[in-house]
Amino acid sequence: MPAQRPRAAFEPLSPDLDIASLVGSTPNFEFVARIHCDSIDENGLDIFEKLVLLHVVRGGKPLVVEGFNHRLDKSIFSEKWLKNHYSTKTEIARNLTTKTDLPLTIGHYLKNMPLLANQWNEYNYKDTGRQRIYLKDIDCPPKWYDHLKRIIPPGLFYLNISAQAFEGPGSNTTPAPGRQNDSSCPVVRPGDLMGCLPADMRAENLMCYIGHEGTYTPAHQEMCASLGQNMMVEASDGSIEYGKETKPGSSIWFMTESKDRRVVSEYWISMLGHDIDIEDHFAQVNAWKAAPFKTYVVEQKPGDFILVPPLAAHQVWNRGTRTVKVAWNRTTPETLEKALGEALPHARMVCRDEQYKNKAIVFYSLGHYSALLGKLDATNVDHMTIQQILKDFEQLFGLFTDILLTECLSNELREEDVEHVPFDSNITCSYCRGNIFNRFLTCPSCVGPSISDEEDTYDICMECYAMGRSCACISKLKWVEQFHWCELQQKYETWRQQLLEFRPHVKDTYLDLQTQKSRMVKRTLAEICQSELLRRPWVDISKPIVQTERFEEKESDSERISPARKRKKIRRSDTFDQTGRCHICRYLEPKWKLASCFCCKSNYCYGSLFRAFNIMPQDTMEMREWQCPKCQKICSCAACRRDPKMNPFEPTCTLLGHDTRKIADPRSVESLVDFRQSNLRWLKKAGDDEIGRLKKHQREADEKRHQSLIEHSIRLEHVPPATGYSAEYGDIPVDPALEGPDGSSFTFPDPAGQ
């Protein structure tokens, strides 16, 4: 099971929190850098876009562009306009108190926001039973979209891939002498590569968020390492509305830098007891104060446009009677590289669905860039925009090369019976819910009925299968591909030749696909799956499971420091010959569950490798001649620690474990590693659990953590957590649109009866 460790509790922000005083008195707090949108008119749009690229995308720091409130049309960006046009529209609000969904009409929610906001004061803001109703992730009104499209710089707007007429800051700027004018360039650099996908494949992420005092978004990173854009378009201003007094609305952001993402993740796990990939914890102010990294703070008000860097953790707290924000995400070549290399592997571990179809975006973006380059000639290739487009094209082509290389099958193991399913971008892994671009495995035995007319197949991505995830059959899965391989090879070669035409100096870097594969030292992911299909046994799920006597009881991730007990002699059999003993846990396992050293023939089970050495199963499988930790002189078992030549490995991060059974397809199993188990025992043995770079010993870190909890007054959760509703505000009127035919409606539980 996932590790049971003390976890930092949720602690709300006080309504009277003084942000300026907080930042001024906290050494590791800093206000987010701000510029006024009028400065874009003064310096030019190209300078602004370069600032965003260097400061936010590559620099990884947040940025606020203020002053858009003077450019927003207040006749449509208003509470009154929303009521007049969307009052009867039902949306699904989130009850943050009970962590449940609540259907409400927009009109009913807006009407009762003063009640929801006014319940909080500096004395009761920590009450656990009061309602926090957040109207989040709702569709943006088309009229708002049209207006924002006219005033937001095109390079930062949603789904933009072509030249757009706009009236916002920088639209009428004349370039300074010697500076190139983008209008002279025949092509435009795409701002959001999601727009390169066919319309039916795109993820709709232009959303609105309407919140009141006490609503919040837990600490998280933007999905798939994308860039976040968030503008507050309207908020209560403290005036009287419908005879009720309002409180000025704003949002408090706590933000980090992209470069600190690993430190932030480790701090969340080792100090706060939460996993930031799960997105379920709003950190206390005291936790941010005690953090070993810089925290950027901003109080967002109407007209503030916040740019969020990729993989930079942040959380948001809403204040006042009403805040209304519009947000969207953008995908660029830089974010795609971070997504494929970092964000998606993390999402795969916790089975977080991949909404952005990143590999498909790479494929279709290359097609779009190829068309752009086809319009160029030698006269304009030196233009700054063209050079950036060429750089993007090369970066995307490098990603596409990596994608194809992972899918290359072995030349020795020919796959004759490969099913072809035309690509529609909708096939996802039954285990991790990641989007599958081309090749995957499907089980012919695990086909069940579904709600729709189509069969419910069990499809597994190559990454999950290499990890040991699959259906209960484990083996005898069949290959499926969505593109004919010759088609992908042809695309690759066409784009390669086009790249070399503009950049001949990279001809030694980007070779033809077959040559690229022949130069690989490691096995491809597809080759790993091919060999594992032959290695792993097939389980007939139609027959009952027969429990066989184990040779000895397994003590997972433990070491036999005390003298081993005398074992009962067991007569050798064929079954015995097919097993091996793990060098770490000393347990007999089937050989297909063990990694065998090429040099000393020692066996290590994949669970011990993962938790004790941070080695994923595919990391050993891809090596043609794998050397075990003992041969590398880093083994940390009890026997090897006594060797003076050994330098025992210290785990580089804390793993709390993830129980994915409620998320993955119920037909799924984990046959190599139980990823629910934590590595806390190994951290203690290694004496290593430092919150930043993990350079201090476990005991010192535990003492430091305990002392820090006391010094900074970080409260821990009470078990069971408090639930319920406030009797004082249990009379918030029910939305008439949600009443039943008989006048019945949802009711609030009586606190006295709980």
HELIX and SHEET records of a PDB file:
HELIX    1   1 ILE A   19  SER A   25  1                                   7    
HELIX    2   2 ASP A   38  ASN A   43  1                                   6    
HELIX    3   3 LEU A   45  LEU A   51  1                                   7    
HELIX    4   4 VAL A   52  ARG A   58  3                                   7    
HELIX    5   5 PHE A   68  HIS A   70  5                                   3    
HELIX    6   6 GLU A   79  TYR A   86  1                                   8    
HELIX    7   7 ILE A  106  ASN A  118  1                                  13    
HELIX    8   8 PRO A  142  ILE A  151  1                                  10    
HELIX    9   9 PRO A  154  LEU A  156  5                                   3    
HELIX   10  10 ASP A  182  SER A  184  5                                   3    
HELIX   11  11 LEU A  193  CYS A  196  5                                   4    
HELIX   12  12 ALA A  199  MET A  201  5                                   3    
HELIX   13  13 MET A  223  ALA A  225  5                                   3    
HELIX   14  14 SER A  258  ASP A  260  5                                   3    
HELIX   15  15 ARG A  261  SER A  270  1                                  10    
HELIX   16  16 VAL A  285  LYS A  289  1                                   5    
HELIX   17  17 PRO A  333  LYS A  338  1                                   6    
HELIX   18  18 ALA A  339  ALA A  343  3                                   5    
HELIX   19  19 LEU A  344  VAL A  350  1                                   7    
HELIX   20  20 ASN A  358  LEU A  373  1                                  16    
HELIX   21  21 MET A  384  THR A  406  1                                  23    
HELIX   22  22 MET A  462  MET A  467  1                                   6    
HELIX   23  23 TRP A  485  PHE A  502  1                                  18    
HELIX   24  24 PRO A  504  VAL A  506  5                                   3    
HELIX   25  25 LEU A  513  SER A  518  1                                   6    
HELIX   26  26 LEU A  525  ARG A  535  1                                  11    
HELIX   27  27 ASP A  574  ASP A  577  1                                   4    
HELIX   28  28 LYS A  591  LYS A  593  5                                   3    
HELIX   29  29 TYR A  606  PHE A  613  1                                   8    
HELIX   30  30 PRO A  617  MET A  621  1                                   5    
HELIX   31  31 ALA A  638  ARG A  641  1                                   4    
HELIX   32  32 LEU A  680  ALA A  686  1                                   7    
HELIX   33  33 GLN A  698  GLU A  711  1                                  14    
HELIX   34  34 PRO A  736  LEU A  738  5                                   3    
HELIX   35  35 PRO A  751  GLY A  753  5                                   3    
SHEET    1   A 5 PHE A  29  PHE A  31  0                                        
SHEET    2   A 5 THR A 295  GLN A 300  1                                        
SHEET    3   A 5 SER A 250  MET A 255 -1                                        
SHEET    4   A 5 HIS A 314  ARG A 319 -1                                        
SHEET    5   A 5 TYR A 216  HIS A 220 -1                                        
SHEET    1   B 9 ALA A  33  HIS A  36  0                                        
SHEET    2   B 9 LEU A  63  GLU A  66  1                                        
SHEET    3   B 9 PHE A 305  VAL A 308 -1                                        
SHEET    4   B 9 LEU A 227  ALA A 235 -1                                        
SHEET    5   B 9 THR A 323  ARG A 330 -1                                        
SHEET    6   B 9 MET A 207  GLY A 211 -1                                        
SHEET    7   B 9 ILE A 133  ASP A 139 -1                                        
SHEET    8   B 9 THR A  90  ASN A  95 -1                                        
SHEET    9   B 9 THR A 100  THR A 105 -1                                        
SHEET    1   C 2 ILE A 240  GLU A 241  0                                        
SHEET    2   C 2 LYS A 244  GLU A 245 -1                                        
SHEET    1   D 4 GLU A 419  HIS A 420  0                                        
SHEET    2   D 4 LYS A 478  GLU A 481  1                                        
SHEET    3   D 4 PHE A 440  GLY A 448 -1                                        
SHEET    4   D 4 ASP A 456  ILE A 460 -1                                        
SHEET    1   E 2 ARG A 469  CYS A 471  0                                        
SHEET    2   E 2 SER A 668  GLU A 670 -1                                        
SHEET    1   F 2 THR A 579  ARG A 581  0                                        
SHEET    2   F 2 LEU A 588  PRO A 590 -1                                        
SHEET    1   G 2 LEU A 594  SER A 596  0                                        
SHEET    2   G 2 ASN A 603  CYS A 605 -1                                        
END                                                                             
